[in-house]
């Protein structure tokens, strides 16, 4: 009997270790992301966010996003960039690198911000919250019709369409629009 208990314990422990060793996969829209990888590693493999990934690379933000800090990214979909094709072209033109840096920075927040954190900002702000992006600009967060919206300084709204994709260096949220560059 003792041998059976010990074998059961060893088997259960083996399953636990094996499941812990597997990389957690996260469904993010039509993409699957690996939570043990960085934001950039996952974005580069995503079909829905490849335009933003390209813009991050054009803005030379690869090093910045790889420095061991944690970030929250509000990533516009490829559809959002398609609606603003002229902006996409401008942000990916090498002569506009400073504009591209400002543009990308407007979509990045320092630290990990889950959807529940945005909700707390709204509750504390009595209906709307504010959060500072890494370039120092402020996004206003509101909750309307069971949906979070982010509004930039020029009044451009982006709806939160996917949330809380945990990455090894932060959190990724999907949005349906781009924010204005400076």
C-alpha positions as CSV (number, residue, x, y, z in Angstrom):
1,X,0.0,0.0,0.0
2,X,2.8,2.4,0.9
3,X,4.5,1.7,-2.5
4,X,1.3,2.6,-4.3
5,X,1.0,5.9,-2.4
6,X,4.6,6.7,-3.1
7,X,4.2,5.9,-6.8
8,X,1.0,8.0,-6.9
9,X,2.9,10.9,-5.3
10,X,5.8,10.5,-7.8
11,X,3.4,10.4,-10.7
12,X,1.5,13.4,-9.5
13,X,4.7,15.3,-8.9
14,X,6.0,14.4,-12.4
15,X,2.7,15.7,-14.0
16,X,3.0,18.9,-12.0
17,X,6.6,19.4,-13.1
18,X,5.8,18.6,-16.7
19,X,2.9,21.0,-16.8
20,X,5.0,23.7,-15.2
21,X,7.8,23.2,-17.7
22,X,5.4,23.7,-20.7
23,X,5.2,27.2,-22.0
24,X,1.8,28.8,-21.4
25,X,0.1,29.7,-24.6
26,X,-2.3,32.7,-24.8
27,X,-5.0,33.2,-27.4
28,X,-4.9,36.8,-28.5
29,X,-7.4,37.3,-31.3
30,X,-6.5,35.0,-34.1
31,X,-2.9,34.7,-32.8
32,X,-1.4,32.5,-30.1
33,X,1.2,34.1,-27.9
34,X,3.7,32.5,-25.6
35,X,3.7,34.1,-22.2
36,X,7.3,33.2,-21.6
37,X,8.4,35.3,-24.6
38,X,8.7,39.1,-24.8
39,X,6.2,41.5,-26.2
40,X,8.4,42.0,-29.3
41,X,8.9,38.2,-29.9
42,X,5.1,37.7,-29.8
43,X,4.2,40.7,-31.9
44,X,6.7,39.7,-34.6
45,X,4.8,36.4,-35.0
46,X,1.3,37.9,-34.8
47,X,-0.7,38.2,-38.0
48,X,-3.0,40.9,-36.6
49,X,-0.4,43.2,-35.1
50,X,2.5,43.0,-37.7
51,X,2.1,46.6,-38.7
52,X,2.7,47.8,-35.2
53,X,5.6,45.4,-34.9
54,X,7.1,46.9,-38.1
55,X,6.6,50.5,-36.7
56,X,8.3,49.6,-33.4
57,X,11.3,48.4,-35.4
58,X,11.2,51.5,-37.7
59,X,11.2,53.6,-34.5
60,X,14.2,51.7,-33.2
61,X,12.4,50.7,-30.0
62,X,13.7,47.1,-30.0
63,X,16.5,47.9,-27.5
64,X,14.3,50.0,-25.3
65,X,11.6,47.3,-25.0
66,X,14.3,44.7,-24.3
67,X,16.1,46.4,-21.4
68,X,14.6,44.3,-18.7
69,X,11.8,46.7,-17.7
70,X,8.1,45.9,-17.8
71,X,5.7,47.6,-20.2
72,X,2.1,47.7,-21.1
73,X,1.5,48.0,-24.9
74,X,-1.7,49.3,-26.4
75,X,-1.2,47.7,-29.8
76,X,-3.2,48.9,-32.8
77,X,-4.4,46.1,-35.1
78,X,-3.4,45.9,-38.8
79,X,-6.9,47.1,-39.6
80,X,-6.3,50.3,-37.6
81,X,-3.2,51.0,-39.6
82,X,-5.0,50.2,-42.9
83,X,-7.6,52.9,-42.1
84,X,-4.6,55.3,-41.6
85,X,-2.3,54.1,-44.4
86,X,-0.7,57.5,-44.9
87,X,0.3,57.5,-41.2
88,X,1.7,53.9,-41.4
89,X,3.8,54.9,-44.5
90,X,5.0,58.1,-42.7
91,X,6.0,56.2,-39.5
92,X,7.9,53.6,-41.5
93,X,9.9,56.0,-43.6
94,X,13.5,56.1,-42.3
95,X,13.6,59.9,-42.5
96,X,10.7,60.2,-40.0
97,X,12.4,58.3,-37.2
98,X,11.7,61.0,-34.6
99,X,8.0,61.1,-35.4
100,X,7.9,57.3,-35.4
101,X,9.5,57.3,-31.9
102,X,6.9,59.7,-30.6
103,X,4.1,57.7,-32.3
104,X,5.2,54.3,-30.8
105,X,5.9,55.9,-27.3
106,X,2.3,57.1,-27.3
107,X,1.2,53.4,-27.3
108,X,3.5,52.3,-24.4
109,X,2.9,52.7,-20.7
110,X,5.6,52.0,-18.1
111,X,4.9,49.0,-15.9
112,X,2.3,46.3,-16.0
113,X,-1.3,47.5,-16.3
114,X,-4.0,44.9,-16.3
115,X,-7.6,45.7,-17.4
116,X,-8.5,45.7,-13.7
117,X,-6.0,48.5,-13.1
118,X,-7.6,50.6,-15.8
119,X,-11.0,50.0,-14.1
120,X,-9.6,51.1,-10.7
121,X,-8.3,54.4,-12.3
122,X,-11.8,55.0,-13.7
123,X,-13.5,54.3,-10.3
124,X,-11.0,56.5,-8.5
125,X,-11.5,59.2,-11.1
126,X,-15.3,59.0,-10.8
127,X,-15.9,58.0,-14.4
128,X,-12.7,58.5,-16.1
129,X,-9.0,57.9,-15.5
130,X,-5.7,59.2,-16.8
131,X,-2.5,57.4,-17.5
132,X,0.8,58.7,-18.7
133,X,2.5,57.1,-21.7
134,X,6.3,56.8,-21.9
135,X,6.6,59.9,-24.0
136,X,4.9,61.9,-21.2
137,X,1.5,62.4,-22.9
138,X,-1.7,61.4,-21.1
139,X,-4.4,59.1,-22.3
140,X,-7.9,59.4,-20.8
141,X,-9.6,56.1,-20.0
142,X,-13.4,55.8,-19.9
143,X,-15.9,53.0,-19.6
144,X,-18.8,53.2,-22.0
145,X,-21.4,50.5,-22.9
146,X,-19.3,47.8,-21.2
147,X,-16.1,48.8,-23.1
148,X,-12.9,50.6,-22.2
149,X,-11.9,53.5,-24.4
150,X,-8.6,55.4,-24.5
151,X,-8.6,59.0,-25.8
152,X,-5.4,60.8,-26.8
153,X,-4.8,64.6,-26.5
154,X,-6.3,65.2,-30.0
155,X,-9.6,63.5,-29.1
156,X,-8.9,60.3,-31.0
157,X,-10.6,57.3,-29.4
158,X,-9.3,53.7,-29.4
159,X,-11.5,50.9,-28.2
160,X,-9.9,48.1,-26.1
161,X,-10.7,44.9,-28.1
162,X,-8.3,42.4,-26.5
163,X,-6.8,42.6,-23.0
164,X,-4.4,41.1,-20.5
165,X,-2.1,39.1,-22.8
166,X,0.7,38.5,-20.3
167,X,4.2,38.5,-21.7
168,X,7.5,37.9,-20.0
169,X,8.2,41.7,-20.0
170,X,4.7,43.1,-19.6
171,X,1.2,43.1,-20.8
172,X,-0.2,43.5,-24.3
173,X,-3.7,45.0,-25.0
174,X,-5.2,45.2,-28.5
175,X,-6.9,48.4,-29.6
176,X,-8.9,49.3,-32.8
177,X,-7.3,52.6,-33.6
178,X,-4.0,54.5,-33.5
179,X,-3.2,57.5,-31.4
180,X,-2.0,60.7,-33.0
181,X,1.7,61.4,-33.2
182,X,3.0,64.7,-31.9
